[in-house]
Amino acid sequence: MPINKELLEILACPKCKGDLKYVKEGPHGEGLLCPKCKLFYPIKDDIPIMLIEEAIRVEEEK
């Protein structure tokens, strides 16, 4: 289930407080991506896991 647009507008990266982008299907599944920090916060059971320790570092796409 896609994340609510209103929720996405108020969520921010816990590390840099920047905007997040919703990723429906990516190499790490569904989640929220911080383009600035290059951190991916997975969504498990429709709940975004917004812990820096649980984030996945992603490489820049070529």
N, C-alpha and C positions, 0 to 999 in steps of 0.2 A: 504494500500500500504506500503510495507516495506521501511524502511529508507535507503537512499542512503549510500552505503558502504564508499564512500569517505567522506561524511558528518559525519558519525559516527566516522571516524578516527580523525577528527579535533575538534569534540565537546568534552567538558570536563565538569565535575561536577562543577557547579558554587560555591559550598561550599569548596571543597578540591582540585579542579583542577585535580582530578583523572580520569581514563578511565571510560567510560560508557559501559554497555552491553544492547543490544537491546532485548526487551521482546515483542514477537509477541502477545501472548495470556497469560495473567496472571490474578491473582485475581482482579487487578485494570485495566485490559484491556491492550492496547498497550502502550508502553512507553520505557523510558530509565532508567536503574537501575545503581546506583553507589554502588558497593559492599562494598566499604570502609565506606561510610557514612550511608548505608542502607536507601537511599532516592530513591524514584521512581518518575521520571518526566514524566507525562502523555503526550501522543501525541493526540492532538485534531484537527480534520480536516486537517490531514497530517502535522501539525506544532508542534514540540516539545515545551512544555511549560517549559522553563528552569529557572523558578523563584523559589528560595528557599522557599518562602512563599506558593507556590502552590504545592510543592513536598509532596509526601505521605511517611511517615516513614513506613518501612516494617520490619517485624520480620524475624529472620533467619529461613531458611527452615530446617526442621528436617528430 
